[in-house]
Amino acid sequence: MSRWLAVSLVLPALLLTPPARGEELHQDMSPTEGFVQEEPSLEGRFAINVGASLVIPISDANNRFDVGWGFVVGGAYNFTDMFSVQAEYQYSDFDVKDSALAQEAISGDHVLQYGDLNVIVNLVPRKRWGIYLLGGPGIYYRKVELTQFGGAVVAPVCDPWLLVCFDDVVAVDNVLGSRSSTDFGLNGGVGFTYRVYGPMRVYVEARYHYIFGPRFDTPTGSHRANGQYLPINLGLRF
């Protein structure tokens, strides 16, 4: 009888005793919470990005230039996990399309360089996969050079450090014209990142650039040499 009396007194006391701290955390956590928890922030205040670019001319520029290649380098300051400011430089080179030239003997080359200042908004911070938006103003330098085949001459070449020593026939190109313009522009786009190790991320992004070019008077009227380009950048950010 005394045994049942002891059990009846101890059991209510155990049920009313609050659980230990570790048991509370275990009971409060849902079964899937561990899979969706954010990763600790591995980003520093400063970040550097380097990458290669496939640059697609669009609109009127697409009628004049082939798809170009280039590279991009930049640096960013991270105010928070979501907001950053980035300064960037890109160089790209294009061939002038044959259809844009008056004669087959004429060829052309186009160079685009720019420096811009962008605001970056990370839509998914502290995740292995990331999505971000960016955009801002920039200064754009464009140069176009047209050359024409002018014949061939015999040029003696004999230099051991050039690894040649013979007389050869080489083509001679005459520069018809070289013009450049430095103008203001805007850009905006979207990018995706994947964290590979520590703060290092692989990123791919597409950005639309609009350049406000100078005005030219032509036989068909006055036109602005505005430029529109779509670089697709693939690189590393760390």
C-alpha positions as CSV (number, residue, x, y, z in Angstrom):
1,M,0.0,0.0,0.0
2,S,2.8,2.3,0.9
3,R,4.4,1.5,-2.5
4,W,1.4,2.8,-4.5
5,L,1.2,5.8,-2.3
6,A,4.9,6.7,-3.1
7,V,4.3,6.3,-6.9
8,S,1.2,8.5,-6.7
9,L,3.2,11.3,-5.1
10,V,6.3,11.1,-7.3
11,L,4.6,10.8,-10.7
12,P,2.7,14.2,-10.6
13,A,6.0,15.9,-9.4
14,L,7.8,14.5,-12.5
15,L,5.1,15.7,-14.9
16,L,5.1,19.2,-13.5
17,T,8.9,19.6,-13.5
18,P,10.0,21.9,-16.4
19,P,12.2,20.3,-19.0
20,A,15.9,20.9,-19.2
21,R,17.2,23.7,-21.6
22,G,18.5,21.2,-24.2
23,E,15.2,19.4,-24.2
24,E,13.3,22.7,-24.8
25,L,15.4,23.5,-27.9
26,H,14.9,20.0,-29.2
27,Q,11.1,20.2,-28.7
28,D,10.7,23.7,-30.2
29,M,12.7,22.8,-33.5
30,S,10.5,21.6,-36.3
31,P,11.7,18.6,-38.3
32,T,12.6,20.7,-41.4
33,E,14.1,23.7,-39.6
34,G,17.7,22.5,-39.9
35,F,17.5,22.3,-43.7
36,V,16.3,25.9,-44.2
37,Q,18.5,27.7,-41.6
38,E,20.6,30.5,-43.0
39,E,24.4,29.9,-43.3
40,P,26.6,32.2,-41.2
41,S,27.8,35.3,-43.1
42,L,31.2,34.5,-44.7
43,E,31.3,37.8,-46.7
44,G,33.9,40.4,-45.8
45,R,33.6,44.1,-46.1
46,F,35.5,44.2,-49.4
47,A,35.1,41.9,-52.4
48,I,36.9,41.5,-55.7
49,N,35.4,40.1,-58.9
50,V,37.2,38.9,-62.1
51,G,35.6,37.4,-65.1
52,A,35.3,36.8,-68.9
53,S,32.6,38.4,-71.0
54,L,30.6,37.5,-74.1
55,V,29.3,40.9,-75.3
56,I,26.3,41.0,-77.6
57,P,25.6,44.3,-79.5
58,I,21.9,44.9,-79.8
59,S,19.6,47.3,-81.7
60,D,21.5,49.6,-84.1
61,A,24.9,48.3,-82.8
62,N,23.9,44.8,-83.8
63,N,23.7,45.8,-87.4
64,R,27.3,47.0,-87.3
65,F,29.3,44.8,-85.0
66,D,29.8,41.0,-84.5
67,V,29.6,39.5,-81.0
68,G,32.6,40.5,-79.0
69,W,34.8,39.1,-76.2
70,G,36.3,40.7,-73.2
71,F,37.2,40.7,-69.6
72,V,35.9,42.5,-66.5
73,V,37.4,43.3,-63.1
74,G,35.9,45.1,-60.1
75,G,35.8,45.7,-56.4
76,A,32.9,46.1,-54.0
77,Y,32.2,47.3,-50.5
78,N,29.5,45.4,-48.6
79,F,27.5,47.6,-46.3
80,T,25.3,44.7,-45.3
81,D,24.6,41.1,-46.4
82,M,22.0,42.6,-48.8
83,F,23.5,45.9,-50.0
84,S,26.8,46.6,-51.7
85,V,28.4,49.3,-53.9
86,Q,30.7,48.1,-56.8
87,A,33.2,49.9,-59.0
88,E,34.0,48.0,-62.2
89,Y,36.0,48.1,-65.5
90,Q,35.4,46.1,-68.6
91,Y,37.3,45.8,-71.9
92,S,35.8,44.2,-75.0
93,D,36.7,43.9,-78.7
94,F,34.5,43.4,-81.8
95,D,34.8,43.0,-85.5
96,V,32.9,45.3,-87.8
97,K,30.4,43.4,-89.9
98,D,31.1,43.1,-93.7
99,S,27.5,44.2,-94.4
100,A,28.2,47.5,-92.7
101,L,31.1,48.4,-94.9
102,A,31.0,49.8,-98.5
103,Q,33.6,47.4,-100.0
104,E,34.9,43.9,-99.3
105,A,38.5,45.2,-99.2
106,I,37.5,47.4,-96.1
107,S,37.6,45.9,-92.6
108,G,37.0,47.3,-89.2
109,D,37.6,46.9,-85.5
110,H,35.6,48.2,-82.6
111,V,36.8,48.5,-79.0
112,L,34.4,49.2,-76.0
113,Q,35.7,50.1,-72.6
114,Y,33.8,51.4,-69.6
115,G,34.0,52.1,-65.9
116,D,30.8,52.1,-63.9
117,L,29.5,52.4,-60.3
118,N,26.7,50.0,-59.4
119,V,24.5,49.3,-56.4
120,I,24.0,45.6,-55.8
121,V,21.0,44.2,-53.9
122,N,21.3,40.5,-52.8
123,L,17.8,39.1,-52.8
124,V,18.9,35.8,-51.2
125,P,21.7,36.6,-48.7
126,R,23.5,33.9,-46.6
127,K,22.6,31.0,-48.9
128,R,24.8,28.8,-51.0
129,W,22.8,29.9,-54.1
130,G,22.3,33.6,-54.5
131,I,20.4,36.0,-56.7
132,Y,21.1,39.7,-57.0
133,L,20.1,42.8,-58.9
134,L,22.6,45.5,-59.9
135,G,22.7,48.8,-61.8
136,G,24.1,52.3,-62.0
137,P,25.8,54.9,-64.2
138,G,29.1,54.6,-66.1
139,I,31.5,56.3,-68.5
140,Y,31.9,54.5,-71.8
141,Y,34.8,54.8,-74.3
142,R,34.1,53.6,-77.9
143,K,36.6,53.4,-80.7
144,V,36.2,52.3,-84.3
145,E,39.0,51.9,-86.8
146,L,38.5,51.2,-90.5
147,T,41.3,49.8,-92.7
148,Q,41.6,49.0,-96.4
149,F,43.8,46.4,-98.1
150,G,46.5,48.3,-100.0
151,G,48.4,45.6,-101.7
152,A,51.5,43.5,-100.8
153,V,55.2,44.2,-100.5
154,V,58.3,42.1,-99.9
155,A,59.4,42.7,-96.3
156,P,62.8,41.3,-95.2
157,V,62.6,39.8,-91.8
158,C,65.7,38.4,-90.1
159,D,65.7,38.5,-86.3
160,P,66.6,35.4,-84.2
161,W,64.4,36.7,-81.3
162,L,61.4,36.7,-83.7
163,L,62.4,33.1,-84.7
164,V,62.3,34.0,-88.4
165,C,64.9,35.0,-91.0
166,F,63.6,35.3,-94.6
167,D,62.1,37.6,-97.1
168,D,58.4,37.3,-97.2
169,V,55.4,38.9,-98.9
170,V,53.2,40.7,-96.4
171,A,49.9,42.5,-96.7
172,V,49.7,46.2,-96.3
173,D,46.7,47.9,-94.8
174,N,45.9,51.5,-95.0
175,V,44.0,53.1,-92.1
176,L,41.0,55.0,-93.6
177,G,39.8,56.4,-90.3
178,S,40.0,56.0,-86.6
179,R,37.4,57.7,-84.4
180,S,36.5,57.5,-80.7
181,S,33.9,58.9,-78.3
182,T,33.6,59.1,-74.6
183,D,30.0,59.2,-73.3
184,F,27.7,58.8,-70.3
185,G,25.6,55.6,-70.0
186,L,23.5,53.5,-67.7
187,N,23.3,49.8,-67.0
188,G,21.2,47.3,-65.1
189,G,20.9,43.5,-64.8
190,V,20.5,40.3,-62.8
191,G,23.0,37.7,-61.6
192,F,23.3,34.4,-59.9
193,T,26.0,33.1,-57.6
194,Y,27.1,29.8,-56.1
195,R,29.4,29.6,-53.1
196,V,32.2,27.1,-53.8
197,Y,34.5,27.6,-50.8
198,G,34.5,30.1,-47.9
199,P,33.6,33.6,-49.3
200,M,34.5,32.5,-52.9
201,R,31.5,32.4,-55.3
202,V,31.1,31.7,-59.0
203,Y,28.8,34.2,-60.6
204,V,27.1,34.6,-64.0
205,E,25.2,37.8,-64.9
206,A,23.5,39.5,-67.8
207,R,23.4,43.3,-67.9
208,Y,21.9,45.8,-70.3
209,H,24.0,48.9,-71.2
210,Y,22.7,52.0,-72.9
211,I,25.2,54.6,-74.0
212,F,24.1,58.2,-74.9
213,G,26.2,58.9,-78.0
214,P,27.0,62.1,-79.9
215,R,24.9,63.5,-82.7
216,F,26.0,63.3,-86.4
217,D,24.5,65.0,-89.4
218,T,24.3,62.5,-92.3
219,P,22.8,62.6,-95.8
220,T,19.6,60.9,-94.3
221,G,19.3,63.3,-91.5
222,S,20.6,63.9,-87.9
223,H,21.2,60.7,-85.9
224,R,22.6,60.0,-82.5
225,A,25.3,57.3,-82.2
226,N,23.7,55.7,-79.2
227,G,25.0,52.3,-78.2
228,Q,23.3,49.3,-76.7
229,Y,25.1,46.2,-75.5
230,L,24.3,43.0,-73.5
231,P,27.4,41.6,-71.8
232,I,27.1,38.1,-70.2
233,N,29.8,37.8,-67.6
234,L,31.1,34.6,-66.0
235,G,33.6,34.8,-63.2
236,L,34.7,34.6,-59.5
237,R,33.9,36.9,-56.6
238,F,35.9,36.6,-53.4
